[in-house]
Amino acid sequence: MVGEFARQAETFAASAVAHSPRALNELMRLAVPRGDQRWLEAACGPGIVSRRLASEVASVHGVDLTPAMIEVARREGQAAGADNVTFEVGDVTALELPDASFDGVITRFSLHHIPAPVRVIEELARIVRSGGSVVVADHLADADGEAAAWSQEIERLRDPTHWACLSDSRMRRLGEGAHLTLEDEGLVGLELDLEDWLDRGSGGAGARAVIERLLADPPASAQCFGVRESDGRRILSLRMWAGRWVR
């Protein structure tokens, strides 16, 4: 996993989906950040969400398993003059941080890479104070089994670190299992250039023929993953679920 994310560190940091204003605005709406708060971004990648939060809170700490991602996050944070953001290498399923040490915690596009993602939610619940916020966002799989299996096959062929996207109902249950209370949620449509998306994953080139066969035969029930043509380009459409739980 670390090797794949190291390969994608620069390209993900520059990708349009990582900087999507709609997605970032939805995260900030849910987070309701305040100037006196201390936040953590888990699986922070290149620190895009951390830098956005940093303009509205007292401090942000980002943790990611991939040293190359942390290097990019530190570089971009320094370039942006975000002196209230720190970053370190760490495992978000086993954080070396004290209980109840943050006012809010946030993670985006991480759960689909992690077997048993409840481990992440439980860790985030542990380190946030009582009354604090746990904000989670990830792109979804369909609730329909055939549609979910089809999209996840494509995802894994394109990126070998992909484990599984979840349905929105399962996302909600993750918080319930960690004894969190869901206060708000939302859906955001994401649009990606399909060729760029395929190129960023190490499996995209080698598995192109198989991926194209799968894309040509989508299940009729597919809603959370689809491809359309626009001005000579193929656009991948995804749905991102985002929610805020309170401890």
N, C-alpha and C positions, 0 to 999 in steps of 0.2 A: 504493500500500500504506500509506504513512504516513497519508494522509487517512482511510482506512477504520479503521485502528487508533486514530487520534485520536478518531474518532467513538465507538469502542467502549471507550475507556479507562475511563470510570467504570462502565459497565454490566458489563464483564468483571470489574472489580475487586470488584463486588458480587455476582457470579453464584455460585450454589451449586456449580457444577462446579469453579470455580477454587479453592474452599475445601474441596473434598471431603476429609474426614478419611482415608478409605481410600486415596485417591490420594497424598495428602501423606505418610501413614505408609509407604506402599510406597517412595516416593522416599527417605525417611530410612533405611529398612531397607537399601536398596541402597547408599546413600551411605556408611553407617557413619561419620558425622562424629565428629571428635575435637576437643577443646578447643584444641589448638595449631595447628590447620590454617587455611589461607587458601583460600577457595573463590571461584569465579566462577559467576554465573548468566548464561547467554547467552540473549538474547531474553527478558529478565526480565519484560516487561510491567509490571504494577503492583507487582511485588516480593513477591508472596505467598510463593513458595518461598524467596527470599532471607531474608525475615524469620523463616521457620521455621528455616532453617539457622543464622541468626545466634545463636540461643539455645544452640547446641551447638558452635560453632567460634570461632576467634579473630577472624576477619573475613570478610566477604562483599562482593564487588563485583558489581553488576548492570549489564549493558549491554543497551540496546535501541535500535532504529532510530527509534522514535517519541518525540519530545519530550514529548507529552502523557502517554504512559505513564510516562516518567521523572519528570514532575512529580507524578503520583499516587503512584509508588513512594517518592519522597522525602517527600511529605506523610504517607503512611501509616507509613513507617519512623520519622519523627519522633514521630508520635502514639503509636507503640508503644514509644518509648524505646529503639529499636534503634540505639545510637550506634556500633556496630561494622559498620554497613552503609553503603556508598556506591553511588551510581548515576551513570551517564553515558550520553549518547547515543553510539551506535556501531554499526557494521555487523558482525554476527557471522560473516559470510563473509570478512571482512578486518579482523581485530581489530588495533588499534594497541597491542599489548601484547607484552612480551618473551617469548621462548621459555622454557618450563619455569618459569613464574613463579607457578603455583598448585599446591596440593596436590590439589585436586579441582575439577572443572567439571561443571555440570549445565544441562540445558535441557529444557523441558517445553512441549508443544503448539506447537512452532515449525517442525518440519521440513516439515509439510504446506503451509506457506506459501512454501517456498523451492525454486526450480528447482535441480536438481542438489544435493540436500542433503548429499552427500558433502563439499561445500566446508565446511560447518559442522563436520562431524565431524573433518575434517583440521585445521581451525583449533583446535578444542578439544584434539585430540591434541598439537598444537604447543605450546600454552601450559601444558599440565600437565606436571609433573615426571615423571621416570622412576619408575615404581611408583605414580604417582598414579591417581585414578579419573576416569573419564568416564561420567557418568550421563545417560541420554537416555530421555525418555518421550514418547509421542505416541499418539493414537488410530489404529486400524488400518483398512486396507482388507482385504477378503476376498482370499484367494489366487485364488479363482474369478473369471475375467475378467468374466463377465456381472454378477455381484454387485458387483464393484469398480466397473465402469463406471456402474452404476445409482446407487450411493451417491455417487460423485464428481460426477455430474451434479447431484444435489441439493445437495451441499456448495457447488459453484461458483455455482449459482443463488442460494443464500442469502448467500454471502460472496464477492465478486469477488477477494479476495486469496488464496483457497484455490487451491493448485496441485494437490497430490495426496497422499493418505494412502498409506502403504506397507504391504505385508504384513509379518508378523513375520519371515519368512525374509529379506526384503530389508533389514529393519532390522539383522538380524545381519550381513549382508554389508557394510553400510556400515562397521561397525567393523573387519571383516577388511581392507577396502580401505585403511583408515588405519593398518594394522599394529598394531591393538589386540587384546587378548585378552579375550574375553567370560568373565566370572567368575560372573555371576548374572543372572537375569532373572525377570520375573513378569508376570502379566496381572491387570488390575483392571477390573471392570465399572463403567461410568459411566452414571448416569441423569440426564437433563435434562428440564425442562419444555419440550415442543416449541414452544409459543407464545413463550416467553421466548427460546429459541434462535433462532427465526425473526426475532423483532423486533430482536435485537442485530445482525444482519447487514443491510447496506444494501440487499441485493437481495431480502430476504425478502418485503417487501410487494408489490413490483412483479412478482415472479415467483411469487406465491402460487398462482395457478391451475395453473401448470406443475408446481410442486413437489407440489401435492396430487394431480395425475394420476399422478406418479411414485410417490408414497407409497402410492397405492391399488393399485399393481401391482408388488409386490416380487418379485424372483427367489426361487425356492424355496431356492436355495443361499446366500442372504444370512444371515450369522451375526454380522458385526461392526457392523452398522447396522440398526436396526429400530425400529418404533413400536408401542406397545401402549396400551390404555386402562386407566386406574386412577382410580376415584372421580371420574369425569367429566372427567378430564384425560388428555391424550395425552402419553406419556412416550417420549422418544427414548433408546434404549439403544445405547451404544457400548462398544468394548473398547479399553482402553489397554494398550499394551506398554511395559514399562520394563526397562532393562538397565543393568548396570554393566560397563564395560570397564576394563582396566588397561593403562597404557602401559609 
